[in-house]
Structure formats: structure tokens, C-alpha cells
């Protein structure tokens, strides 16, 4: 099974979790994109869903497939948000922000009664930081100083696209902070948040109610009360 097929299957499994009607938070990234397309198919068949997108890319796609979007200002009464992730640890903490959307994703996640994360098995690790750096969104003002301050916790690299710093949908820059395996995710998140100039980190601590993992053998559902450590996927 290709990675794309795995992502498609995870997205399809998330569709089965949706209430019959309601407000859905729409994540960002390639897996969330497949989910949005499938929500669009339901809407085309008459389902009454409205949605809150977490990025301009998700907004564009959702509009194109006919999903009614709520105003950005909030507040929203979100029943469930479905989003991807870059890395998932055994406690279902997440690294997000590979697509530079983690600030809006975190806001929508916090506004949602239930959060479902859809990933393929390559995203699983024992400890966050084993596979991915932590994306840290920072204000452009004094970003070199902020980046320097981040070096206390790892190796920060300003994210660049096309020869220039990548500007997020919220108008900021991103430093990808290579930390190595993180011993205490909540503590690191709190410490990073205290650095002036930091807008948001890509660490999502205990923010997943269900993680749907697509594996060659099928789809596995992980919940905080069913830790993965009992049924390890890989050594
Ligand atoms: C967007 O900023 C990210 O948080 C994405 O949710 C994450 O990068 C997962 O993307 P893929 O589904 O494309 O791997």
C-alpha cells in the first residue's frame, strides 16, 4: 500500500466518526486534504456540515468542494476537528506544523469538543523529536534574536522557501527546532512559550482524543486510555 493510499484510508476512517450534522474543524496538510475532499462529497449528497479551516489552503479546498465556512473570528461551536500530524508519540502527544499551519490548527483544536488525528504509520515514534524538529512560529520582529534564544533547546533553522523566509498564513516566520528526543513535552512547550517573540509551538500536548493510524494491515484506533505502548507498532 502506498503512503497516499494509507492517508486516504485514514481519512475515510475519520469520516465514519463524524456526527450526522454539525461544525467540523478542517486540518491542514496532505492527509487532511483527503479528508476535506471526502467531507465535500458528503455535502454534495446533502449532508449539513459547516466548517472552520485551519489554513488558507484548506479554506480554498473546502470552498471549492462546496463546504460552508464559518467566519475566522470565532467563537465556534466545533463538534469535531480532523487534522494530520508530523509525529505522534506513545502518549499521543503530537508535533505539528510541517505545513506551517500549527498556530491556527492549535486554536481550532482547542475550540473543538473532540479532536481526531489521521496519520500513516510512518508518523509514529516513541518520543517526539526523534523524527521531526519542533516548528516554532515567531514574530518577524527581532526573529534573529528569538531564533538565538531558541538555541538553548536545540538547533533552530529558519524555514526558507524559494530563497526567502517562509511567511505563515498568520504573517510570521517559523524556526524548525531540532531537539532530538524530548524527555518532557509539556515542560518544553511551556518553556518555549515563555520566550518573547514566540507565537506558538508545534507541540500538541494531550490534544488528541483519537488517533487513526493507517497501517498495511488495516486501520488502528489509538485513544489516550489505550496507550500504544501496549501494542507497539515498531521497535
Ligand atoms: C500543518 O501545519 C501540519 O500540522 C500538518 O497537519 C502536518 O504537517 C501533517 O501533514 P501531512 O498530512 O501532509 O503529513
Boltz pocket constraint, residues with backbone or C-beta under 6 A from the ligand:
constraints:
  - pocket:
      binder: B
      contacts: [[A, 27], [A, 28], [A, 29], [A, 30], [A, 31], [A, 32], [A, 83], [A, 84], [A, 85], [A, 86], [A, 95], [A, 96], [A, 97], [A, 98], [A, 99], [A, 100], [A, 101], [A, 102], [A, 105], [A, 118]]
      max_distance: 6.0
